[in-house]
Amino acid sequence: MRFDEPFIDAHQHFWDLGKNPYPWLQDPEPVPFRYGDYSALKRNYLPADLARDTAGFAPVKTVHIEAEWNRAAPVDETKWLSVLAGETGRPSACVAHAALDHVDVCEVLAAHAAYPLVRGIRHKPVTAASPADAKRGLPGSMDDPRWRAGFALLTQHGFSFDLQAPWWNLDQAADLAVDFPGTTIVINHTGLPADRSAEGLTGWRQAMDRAAHRSNVVVKISGLGQRDRRWTQDANVPIIRDTIAIFGADRCMFASNFPVDSLVASYEVLLAGFLAAIAGQSDADRRKLLHDNAKRVYRL
Protein backbone atom coordinates (compact mmCIF):
# COMPACT_ATOMS: atom_id res chain seq x y z
CA MET A 1 0.00 0.00 0.00
CA ARG A 2 1.15 3.52 -0.80
CA PHE A 3 -0.58 6.56 0.64
CA ASP A 4 0.85 10.03 0.06
CA GLU A 5 -1.85 12.20 1.65
CA PRO A 6 -0.46 13.83 4.82
CA PHE A 7 -1.90 12.44 8.02
CA ILE A 8 -1.13 12.60 11.74
CA ASP A 9 -1.15 9.64 14.08
CA ALA A 10 -2.75 11.06 17.22
CA HIS A 11 -2.09 8.07 19.49
CA GLN A 12 1.01 5.89 19.49
CA HIS A 13 3.61 4.56 21.94
CA PHE A 14 7.35 3.94 22.14
CA TRP A 15 9.24 1.91 24.74
CA ASP A 16 12.76 0.64 25.33
CA LEU A 17 12.49 -2.28 27.73
CA GLY A 18 16.24 -2.57 28.18
CA LYS A 19 16.58 0.97 29.51
CA ASN A 20 13.29 2.05 30.99
CA PRO A 21 10.71 0.81 33.54
CA TYR A 22 7.34 -0.46 32.28
CA PRO A 23 6.02 -2.88 34.91
CA TRP A 24 3.14 -4.14 32.74
CA LEU A 25 5.59 -5.17 30.03
CA GLN A 26 8.45 -6.37 32.22
CA ASP A 27 6.94 -8.07 35.25
CA PRO A 28 6.50 -11.85 34.96
CA GLU A 29 2.83 -11.72 35.93
CA PRO A 30 0.67 -10.17 33.18
CA VAL A 31 -2.03 -7.64 33.98
CA PRO A 32 -5.64 -7.96 32.77
CA PHE A 33 -5.69 -6.71 29.20
CA ARG A 34 -8.68 -6.12 26.94
CA TYR A 35 -7.10 -7.86 23.95
CA GLY A 36 -6.09 -10.90 25.99
CA ASP A 37 -2.54 -12.21 25.57
CA TYR A 38 -0.20 -9.27 25.01
CA SER A 39 3.13 -11.09 25.24
CA ALA A 40 3.92 -10.02 21.65
CA LEU A 41 4.27 -6.44 22.93
CA LYS A 42 7.12 -7.35 25.27
CA ARG A 43 9.80 -6.08 22.91
CA ASN A 44 11.32 -2.70 22.19
CA TYR A 45 9.28 -0.40 20.01
CA LEU A 46 11.12 2.69 18.82
CA PRO A 47 10.90 5.18 15.92
CA ALA A 48 12.76 2.82 13.59
CA ASP A 49 10.11 0.16 14.29
CA LEU A 50 7.31 2.59 13.51
CA ALA A 51 9.09 3.57 10.29
CA ARG A 52 9.25 -0.10 9.31
CA ASP A 53 5.57 -0.64 10.09
CA THR A 54 4.52 2.45 8.10
CA ALA A 55 6.78 2.12 5.08
CA GLY A 56 4.91 3.65 2.15
CA PHE A 57 2.32 5.41 4.32
CA ALA A 58 4.14 7.14 7.17
CA PRO A 59 2.40 9.79 9.27
CA VAL A 60 3.88 13.26 8.97
CA LYS A 61 3.65 13.73 12.75
CA THR A 62 2.85 11.53 15.74
CA VAL A 63 1.54 12.08 19.26
CA HIS A 64 2.99 9.79 21.93
CA ILE A 65 0.61 8.85 24.72
CA GLU A 66 2.06 7.83 28.07
CA ALA A 67 2.86 4.12 28.05
CA GLU A 68 2.42 3.25 31.74
CA TRP A 69 6.00 3.97 32.70
CA ASN A 70 6.74 3.30 36.37
CA ARG A 71 4.19 5.51 38.10
CA ALA A 72 6.71 6.58 40.74
CA ALA A 73 8.63 8.70 38.20
CA PRO A 74 6.28 9.89 35.41
CA VAL A 75 8.40 12.88 34.43
CA ASP A 76 11.27 10.56 33.53
CA GLU A 77 9.22 9.29 30.59
CA THR A 78 8.82 12.85 29.31
CA LYS A 79 12.56 13.44 29.69
CA TRP A 80 13.36 10.26 27.73
CA LEU A 81 10.85 11.10 24.99
CA SER A 82 12.28 14.59 24.65
CA VAL A 83 15.73 13.14 24.02
CA LEU A 84 14.29 10.58 21.61
CA ALA A 85 12.44 13.28 19.67
CA GLY A 86 15.61 15.35 19.46
CA GLU A 87 17.53 12.40 18.07
CA THR A 88 14.94 10.92 15.69
CA GLY A 89 12.20 13.49 15.08
CA ARG A 90 9.65 11.19 16.72
CA PRO A 91 7.37 11.80 18.50
CA SER A 92 6.19 15.26 17.49
CA ALA A 93 4.39 15.81 20.80
CA CYS A 94 3.43 13.80 23.85
CA VAL A 95 0.68 13.36 26.42
CA ALA A 96 2.27 12.66 29.78
CA HIS A 97 1.05 10.96 32.94
CA ALA A 98 0.20 12.70 36.20
CA ALA A 99 -1.90 11.22 38.99
CA LEU A 100 -4.49 13.95 39.42
CA ASP A 101 -5.53 12.82 42.89
CA HIS A 102 -2.01 12.64 44.35
CA VAL A 103 -0.58 15.23 46.71
CA ASP A 104 2.30 16.01 44.36
CA VAL A 105 0.17 16.67 41.28
CA CYS A 106 1.00 20.38 41.18
CA GLU A 107 4.74 19.68 41.14
CA VAL A 108 4.42 16.87 38.58
CA LEU A 109 2.39 19.02 36.20
CA ALA A 110 4.89 21.87 36.49
CA ALA A 111 7.76 19.48 35.78
CA HIS A 112 6.02 18.16 32.65
CA ALA A 113 5.27 21.71 31.53
CA ALA A 114 8.99 22.48 31.48
CA TYR A 115 9.30 20.22 28.42
CA PRO A 116 8.00 21.80 25.18
CA LEU A 117 7.04 18.35 23.87
CA VAL A 118 4.14 17.98 26.34
CA ARG A 119 0.66 18.96 25.19
CA GLY A 120 -1.56 17.23 27.69
CA ILE A 121 -2.03 14.71 30.47
CA ARG A 122 -3.57 11.26 30.72
CA HIS A 123 -4.58 9.74 34.04
CA LYS A 124 -6.96 6.81 33.78
CA PRO A 125 -9.73 7.45 36.32
CA VAL A 126 -11.48 4.75 38.31
CA THR A 127 -14.16 3.23 36.08
CA ALA A 128 -16.62 0.35 36.21
CA ALA A 129 -16.10 -3.08 34.66
CA SER A 130 -19.54 -3.12 33.02
CA PRO A 131 -22.60 -0.89 32.53
CA ALA A 132 -24.36 -2.73 35.37
CA ASP A 133 -21.52 -1.83 37.75
CA ALA A 134 -21.36 1.86 36.83
CA LYS A 135 -21.76 4.12 39.85
CA ARG A 136 -21.23 7.82 40.39
CA GLY A 137 -19.05 9.40 43.05
CA LEU A 138 -16.40 6.69 43.51
CA PRO A 139 -13.00 7.69 44.91
CA GLY A 140 -10.54 8.20 42.08
CA SER A 141 -13.31 8.64 39.52
CA MET A 142 -14.08 11.75 37.46
CA ASP A 143 -16.61 12.65 40.17
CA ASP A 144 -14.05 12.58 42.99
CA PRO A 145 -13.47 16.14 44.34
CA ARG A 146 -9.78 15.41 44.90
CA TRP A 147 -9.37 14.08 41.34
CA ARG A 148 -11.23 17.11 40.01
CA ALA A 149 -8.99 19.47 41.98
CA GLY A 150 -6.03 18.02 40.12
CA PHE A 151 -7.91 18.26 36.83
CA ALA A 152 -8.53 21.96 37.51
CA LEU A 153 -4.77 22.57 37.44
CA LEU A 154 -4.46 21.54 33.78
CA THR A 155 -5.62 24.91 32.54
CA GLN A 156 -2.68 26.64 34.26
CA HIS A 157 -0.37 24.93 31.77
CA GLY A 158 -2.66 24.93 28.75
CA PHE A 159 -2.86 21.14 28.88
CA SER A 160 -5.57 19.06 27.26
CA PHE A 161 -6.72 15.83 28.89
CA ASP A 162 -6.71 12.40 27.28
CA LEU A 163 -9.49 10.27 28.76
CA GLN A 164 -9.47 6.51 28.62
CA ALA A 165 -12.76 5.24 30.00
CA PRO A 166 -15.48 2.87 28.79
CA TRP A 167 -18.60 4.42 27.32
CA TRP A 168 -20.69 3.68 30.39
CA ASN A 169 -18.60 6.17 32.35
CA LEU A 170 -18.81 8.95 29.75
CA ASP A 171 -21.71 10.57 31.63
CA GLN A 172 -19.04 11.63 34.12
CA ALA A 173 -16.91 12.99 31.28
CA ALA A 174 -19.84 15.03 29.94
CA ASP A 175 -20.34 16.62 33.35
CA LEU A 176 -16.59 17.21 33.68
CA ALA A 177 -16.60 19.01 30.35
CA VAL A 178 -19.41 21.30 31.53
CA ASP A 179 -17.60 22.19 34.74
CA PHE A 180 -14.24 22.77 33.01
CA PRO A 181 -15.12 24.32 29.64
CA GLY A 182 -11.59 25.65 29.12
CA THR A 183 -10.00 22.19 29.00
CA THR A 184 -10.20 20.01 25.90
CA ILE A 185 -11.10 16.41 26.75
CA VAL A 186 -9.91 13.84 24.22
CA ILE A 187 -11.80 10.56 24.40
CA ASN A 188 -9.38 7.71 23.72
CA HIS A 189 -10.13 4.63 21.66
CA THR A 190 -13.55 5.64 20.36
CA GLY A 191 -15.13 5.25 23.81
CA LEU A 192 -14.24 1.52 23.90
CA PRO A 193 -17.25 -0.07 22.16
CA ALA A 194 -16.16 -3.62 22.97
CA ASP A 195 -19.71 -5.00 23.23
CA ARG A 196 -20.94 -5.19 19.64
CA SER A 197 -24.38 -6.50 20.51
CA ALA A 198 -27.34 -4.34 19.48
CA GLU A 199 -27.85 -3.37 23.12
CA GLY A 200 -24.18 -2.61 23.62
CA LEU A 201 -23.92 -0.42 20.54
CA THR A 202 -27.10 1.45 21.46
CA GLY A 203 -25.64 2.25 24.88
CA TRP A 204 -22.34 3.30 23.29
CA ARG A 205 -24.03 5.63 20.79
CA GLN A 206 -26.13 7.26 23.51
CA ALA A 207 -23.09 7.80 25.73
CA MET A 208 -21.02 9.21 22.88
CA ASP A 209 -23.89 11.50 21.87
CA ARG A 210 -24.14 12.91 25.38
CA ALA A 211 -20.40 13.60 25.43
CA ALA A 212 -20.52 15.11 21.94
CA HIS A 213 -22.98 17.76 23.15
CA ARG A 214 -20.02 19.36 24.97
CA SER A 215 -18.00 21.41 22.50
CA ASN A 216 -14.74 20.86 24.38
CA VAL A 217 -14.90 17.06 23.91
CA VAL A 218 -13.21 15.43 20.91
CA VAL A 219 -12.48 11.79 20.07
CA LYS A 220 -9.65 9.69 18.70
CA ILE A 221 -10.80 6.85 16.46
CA SER A 222 -8.58 3.97 17.52
CA GLY A 223 -8.52 0.95 19.79
CA LEU A 224 -11.38 -0.82 18.01
CA GLY A 225 -9.88 -4.28 18.25
CA GLN A 226 -11.88 -7.10 19.81
CA ARG A 227 -10.54 -9.85 21.99
CA ASP A 228 -9.37 -12.93 20.07
CA ARG A 229 -10.40 -11.43 16.70
CA ARG A 230 -8.52 -9.83 13.85
CA TRP A 231 -9.48 -6.26 12.89
CA THR A 232 -11.84 -6.17 9.90
CA GLN A 233 -13.57 -3.43 7.98
CA ASP A 234 -16.90 -5.22 8.26
CA ALA A 235 -16.69 -5.03 12.04
CA ASN A 236 -15.22 -1.55 12.41
CA VAL A 237 -16.06 0.74 9.49
CA PRO A 238 -19.66 1.17 10.77
CA ILE A 239 -18.29 2.16 14.20
CA ILE A 240 -15.97 4.73 12.62
CA ARG A 241 -18.79 6.19 10.55
CA ASP A 242 -21.13 6.34 13.56
CA THR A 243 -18.47 8.17 15.56
CA ILE A 244 -17.97 10.78 12.85
CA ALA A 245 -21.74 11.19 12.50
CA ILE A 246 -22.05 11.78 16.26
CA PHE A 247 -19.08 14.13 16.78
CA GLY A 248 -18.80 15.66 13.32
CA ALA A 249 -15.78 15.88 11.07
CA ASP A 250 -14.31 18.75 13.12
CA ARG A 251 -13.86 16.69 16.30
CA CYS A 252 -12.59 13.25 15.23
CA MET A 253 -9.00 12.14 14.64
CA PHE A 254 -7.27 9.13 13.16
CA ALA A 255 -5.05 7.25 15.61
CA SER A 256 -3.30 3.88 15.39
CA ASN A 257 -2.65 2.94 19.02
CA PHE A 258 0.48 1.25 17.71
CA PRO A 259 2.14 -0.97 18.66
CA VAL A 260 -0.68 -2.07 20.99
CA ASP A 261 -3.14 -2.56 18.14
CA SER A 262 -0.56 -4.62 16.26
CA LEU A 263 -2.10 -7.42 18.33
CA VAL A 264 -5.18 -7.24 16.11
CA ALA A 265 -4.02 -5.69 12.82
CA SER A 266 -1.14 -4.30 10.82
CA TYR A 267 -0.80 -0.53 10.58
CA GLU A 268 -1.77 -0.81 6.91
CA VAL A 269 -5.04 -2.56 7.79
CA LEU A 270 -5.94 0.12 10.36
CA LEU A 271 -5.21 2.99 8.01
CA ALA A 272 -6.97 1.34 5.06
CA GLY A 273 -10.03 0.76 7.25
CA PHE A 274 -10.15 4.39 8.30
CA LEU A 275 -9.77 5.52 4.69
CA ALA A 276 -12.62 3.21 3.66
CA ALA A 277 -14.82 4.69 6.39
CA ILE A 278 -14.23 8.29 5.25
CA ALA A 279 -14.39 7.60 1.51
CA GLY A 280 -17.64 9.54 1.19
CA GLN A 281 -16.39 12.63 3.02
CA SER A 282 -15.54 15.87 1.23
CA ASP A 283 -11.89 16.67 0.58
CA ALA A 284 -12.00 19.32 3.31
CA ASP A 285 -13.42 16.91 5.89
CA ARG A 286 -10.90 14.22 4.92
CA ARG A 287 -8.10 16.68 5.67
CA LYS A 288 -9.65 17.46 9.04
CA LEU A 289 -10.07 13.81 10.01
CA LEU A 290 -6.62 12.74 8.85
CA HIS A 291 -4.56 15.77 9.73
CA ASP A 292 -6.00 19.15 10.65
CA ASN A 293 -7.97 18.21 13.77
CA ALA A 294 -4.98 16.52 15.40
CA LYS A 295 -2.79 19.45 14.42
CA ARG A 296 -5.21 21.82 16.16
CA VAL A 297 -5.94 19.73 19.26
CA TYR A 298 -2.31 18.90 19.97
CA ARG A 299 -0.92 22.21 18.71
CA LEU A 300 1.48 20.63 16.25
C-alpha positions as CSV (number, residue, x, y, z in Angstrom):
1,M,0.0,0.0,0.0
2,R,1.1,3.5,-0.8
3,F,-0.6,6.6,0.6
4,D,0.9,10.0,0.1
5,E,-1.9,12.2,1.6
6,P,-0.5,13.8,4.8
7,F,-1.9,12.4,8.0
8,I,-1.1,12.6,11.7
9,D,-1.2,9.6,14.1
10,A,-2.8,11.1,17.2
11,H,-2.1,8.1,19.5
12,Q,1.0,5.9,19.5
13,H,3.6,4.6,21.9
14,F,7.3,3.9,22.1
15,W,9.2,1.9,24.7
16,D,12.8,0.6,25.3
17,L,12.5,-2.3,27.7
18,G,16.2,-2.6,28.2
19,K,16.6,1.0,29.5
20,N,13.3,2.0,31.0
21,P,10.7,0.8,33.5
22,Y,7.3,-0.5,32.3
23,P,6.0,-2.9,34.9
24,W,3.1,-4.1,32.7
25,L,5.6,-5.2,30.0
26,Q,8.5,-6.4,32.2
27,D,6.9,-8.1,35.3
28,P,6.5,-11.9,35.0
29,E,2.8,-11.7,35.9
30,P,0.7,-10.2,33.2
31,V,-2.0,-7.6,34.0
32,P,-5.6,-8.0,32.8
33,F,-5.7,-6.7,29.2
34,R,-8.7,-6.1,26.9
35,Y,-7.1,-7.9,24.0
36,G,-6.1,-10.9,26.0
37,D,-2.5,-12.2,25.6
38,Y,-0.2,-9.3,25.0
39,S,3.1,-11.1,25.2
40,A,3.9,-10.0,21.6
41,L,4.3,-6.4,22.9
42,K,7.1,-7.4,25.3
43,R,9.8,-6.1,22.9
44,N,11.3,-2.7,22.2
45,Y,9.3,-0.4,20.0
46,L,11.1,2.7,18.8
47,P,10.9,5.2,15.9
48,A,12.8,2.8,13.6
49,D,10.1,0.2,14.3
50,L,7.3,2.6,13.5
51,A,9.1,3.6,10.3
52,R,9.3,-0.1,9.3
53,D,5.6,-0.6,10.1
54,T,4.5,2.4,8.1
55,A,6.8,2.1,5.1
56,G,4.9,3.6,2.1
57,F,2.3,5.4,4.3
58,A,4.1,7.1,7.2
59,P,2.4,9.8,9.3
60,V,3.9,13.3,9.0
61,K,3.6,13.7,12.8
62,T,2.8,11.5,15.7
63,V,1.5,12.1,19.3
64,H,3.0,9.8,21.9
65,I,0.6,8.8,24.7
66,E,2.1,7.8,28.1
67,A,2.9,4.1,28.0
68,E,2.4,3.3,31.7
69,W,6.0,4.0,32.7
70,N,6.7,3.3,36.4
71,R,4.2,5.5,38.1
72,A,6.7,6.6,40.7
73,A,8.6,8.7,38.2
74,P,6.3,9.9,35.4
75,V,8.4,12.9,34.4
76,D,11.3,10.6,33.5
77,E,9.2,9.3,30.6
78,T,8.8,12.9,29.3
79,K,12.6,13.4,29.7
80,W,13.4,10.3,27.7
81,L,10.8,11.1,25.0
82,S,12.3,14.6,24.6
83,V,15.7,13.1,24.0
84,L,14.3,10.6,21.6
85,A,12.4,13.3,19.7
86,G,15.6,15.3,19.5
87,E,17.5,12.4,18.1
88,T,14.9,10.9,15.7
89,G,12.2,13.5,15.1
90,R,9.6,11.2,16.7
91,P,7.4,11.8,18.5
92,S,6.2,15.3,17.5
93,A,4.4,15.8,20.8
94,C,3.4,13.8,23.8
95,V,0.7,13.4,26.4
96,A,2.3,12.7,29.8
97,H,1.0,11.0,32.9
98,A,0.2,12.7,36.2
99,A,-1.9,11.2,39.0
100,L,-4.5,14.0,39.4
101,D,-5.5,12.8,42.9
102,H,-2.0,12.6,44.4
103,V,-0.6,15.2,46.7
104,D,2.3,16.0,44.4
105,V,0.2,16.7,41.3
106,C,1.0,20.4,41.2
107,E,4.7,19.7,41.1
108,V,4.4,16.9,38.6
109,L,2.4,19.0,36.2
110,A,4.9,21.9,36.5
111,A,7.8,19.5,35.8
112,H,6.0,18.2,32.6
113,A,5.3,21.7,31.5
114,A,9.0,22.5,31.5
115,Y,9.3,20.2,28.4
116,P,8.0,21.8,25.2
117,L,7.0,18.3,23.9
118,V,4.1,18.0,26.3
119,R,0.7,19.0,25.2
120,G,-1.6,17.2,27.7
121,I,-2.0,14.7,30.5
122,R,-3.6,11.3,30.7
123,H,-4.6,9.7,34.0
124,K,-7.0,6.8,33.8
125,P,-9.7,7.5,36.3
126,V,-11.5,4.7,38.3
127,T,-14.2,3.2,36.1
128,A,-16.6,0.4,36.2
129,A,-16.1,-3.1,34.7
130,S,-19.5,-3.1,33.0
131,P,-22.6,-0.9,32.5
132,A,-24.4,-2.7,35.4
133,D,-21.5,-1.8,37.7
134,A,-21.4,1.9,36.8
135,K,-21.8,4.1,39.9
136,R,-21.2,7.8,40.4
137,G,-19.0,9.4,43.0
138,L,-16.4,6.7,43.5
139,P,-13.0,7.7,44.9
140,G,-10.5,8.2,42.1
141,S,-13.3,8.6,39.5
142,M,-14.1,11.7,37.5
143,D,-16.6,12.6,40.2
144,D,-14.1,12.6,43.0
145,P,-13.5,16.1,44.3
146,R,-9.8,15.4,44.9
147,W,-9.4,14.1,41.3
148,R,-11.2,17.1,40.0
149,A,-9.0,19.5,42.0
150,G,-6.0,18.0,40.1
151,F,-7.9,18.3,36.8
152,A,-8.5,22.0,37.5
153,L,-4.8,22.6,37.4
154,L,-4.5,21.5,33.8
155,T,-5.6,24.9,32.5
156,Q,-2.7,26.6,34.3
157,H,-0.4,24.9,31.8
158,G,-2.7,24.9,28.8
159,F,-2.9,21.1,28.9
160,S,-5.6,19.1,27.3
161,F,-6.7,15.8,28.9
162,D,-6.7,12.4,27.3
163,L,-9.5,10.3,28.8
164,Q,-9.5,6.5,28.6
165,A,-12.8,5.2,30.0
166,P,-15.5,2.9,28.8
167,W,-18.6,4.4,27.3
168,W,-20.7,3.7,30.4
169,N,-18.6,6.2,32.4
170,L,-18.8,9.0,29.8
171,D,-21.7,10.6,31.6
172,Q,-19.0,11.6,34.1
173,A,-16.9,13.0,31.3
174,A,-19.8,15.0,29.9
175,D,-20.3,16.6,33.3
176,L,-16.6,17.2,33.7
177,A,-16.6,19.0,30.3
178,V,-19.4,21.3,31.5
179,D,-17.6,22.2,34.7
180,F,-14.2,22.8,33.0
181,P,-15.1,24.3,29.6
182,G,-11.6,25.6,29.1
183,T,-10.0,22.2,29.0
184,T,-10.2,20.0,25.9
185,I,-11.1,16.4,26.8
186,V,-9.9,13.8,24.2
187,I,-11.8,10.6,24.4
188,N,-9.4,7.7,23.7
189,H,-10.1,4.6,21.7
190,T,-13.5,5.6,20.4
191,G,-15.1,5.2,23.8
192,L,-14.2,1.5,23.9
193,P,-17.3,-0.1,22.2
194,A,-16.2,-3.6,23.0
195,D,-19.7,-5.0,23.2
196,R,-20.9,-5.2,19.6
197,S,-24.4,-6.5,20.5
198,A,-27.3,-4.3,19.5
199,E,-27.9,-3.4,23.1
200,G,-24.2,-2.6,23.6
201,L,-23.9,-0.4,20.5
202,T,-27.1,1.5,21.5
203,G,-25.6,2.2,24.9
204,W,-22.3,3.3,23.3
205,R,-24.0,5.6,20.8
206,Q,-26.1,7.3,23.5
207,A,-23.1,7.8,25.7
208,M,-21.0,9.2,22.9
209,D,-23.9,11.5,21.9
210,R,-24.1,12.9,25.4
211,A,-20.4,13.6,25.4
212,A,-20.5,15.1,21.9
213,H,-23.0,17.8,23.1
214,R,-20.0,19.4,25.0
215,S,-18.0,21.4,22.5
216,N,-14.7,20.9,24.4
217,V,-14.9,17.1,23.9
218,V,-13.2,15.4,20.9
219,V,-12.5,11.8,20.1
220,K,-9.7,9.7,18.7
221,I,-10.8,6.9,16.5
222,S,-8.6,4.0,17.5
223,G,-8.5,1.0,19.8
224,L,-11.4,-0.8,18.0
225,G,-9.9,-4.3,18.3
226,Q,-11.9,-7.1,19.8
227,R,-10.5,-9.8,22.0
228,D,-9.4,-12.9,20.1
229,R,-10.4,-11.4,16.7
230,R,-8.5,-9.8,13.9
231,W,-9.5,-6.3,12.9
232,T,-11.8,-6.2,9.9
233,Q,-13.6,-3.4,8.0
234,D,-16.9,-5.2,8.3
235,A,-16.7,-5.0,12.0
236,N,-15.2,-1.5,12.4
237,V,-16.1,0.7,9.5
238,P,-19.7,1.2,10.8
239,I,-18.3,2.2,14.2
240,I,-16.0,4.7,12.6
241,R,-18.8,6.2,10.6
242,D,-21.1,6.3,13.6
243,T,-18.5,8.2,15.6
244,I,-18.0,10.8,12.8
245,A,-21.7,11.2,12.5
246,I,-22.0,11.8,16.3
247,F,-19.1,14.1,16.8
248,G,-18.8,15.7,13.3
249,A,-15.8,15.9,11.1
250,D,-14.3,18.8,13.1
251,R,-13.9,16.7,16.3
252,C,-12.6,13.3,15.2
253,M,-9.0,12.1,14.6
254,F,-7.3,9.1,13.2
255,A,-5.0,7.3,15.6
256,S,-3.3,3.9,15.4
257,N,-2.7,2.9,19.0
258,F,0.5,1.3,17.7
259,P,2.1,-1.0,18.7
260,V,-0.7,-2.1,21.0
261,D,-3.1,-2.6,18.1
262,S,-0.6,-4.6,16.3
263,L,-2.1,-7.4,18.3
264,V,-5.2,-7.2,16.1
265,A,-4.0,-5.7,12.8
266,S,-1.1,-4.3,10.8
267,Y,-0.8,-0.5,10.6
268,E,-1.8,-0.8,6.9
269,V,-5.0,-2.6,7.8
270,L,-5.9,0.1,10.4
271,L,-5.2,3.0,8.0
272,A,-7.0,1.3,5.1
273,G,-10.0,0.8,7.3
274,F,-10.1,4.4,8.3
275,L,-9.8,5.5,4.7
276,A,-12.6,3.2,3.7
277,A,-14.8,4.7,6.4
278,I,-14.2,8.3,5.2
279,A,-14.4,7.6,1.5
280,G,-17.6,9.5,1.2
281,Q,-16.4,12.6,3.0
282,S,-15.5,15.9,1.2
283,D,-11.9,16.7,0.6
284,A,-12.0,19.3,3.3
285,D,-13.4,16.9,5.9
286,R,-10.9,14.2,4.9
287,R,-8.1,16.7,5.7
288,K,-9.6,17.5,9.0
289,L,-10.1,13.8,10.0
290,L,-6.6,12.7,8.9
291,H,-4.6,15.8,9.7
292,D,-6.0,19.1,10.6
293,N,-8.0,18.2,13.8
294,A,-5.0,16.5,15.4
295,K,-2.8,19.4,14.4
296,R,-5.2,21.8,16.2
297,V,-5.9,19.7,19.3
298,Y,-2.3,18.9,20.0
299,R,-0.9,22.2,18.7
300,L,1.5,20.6,16.2
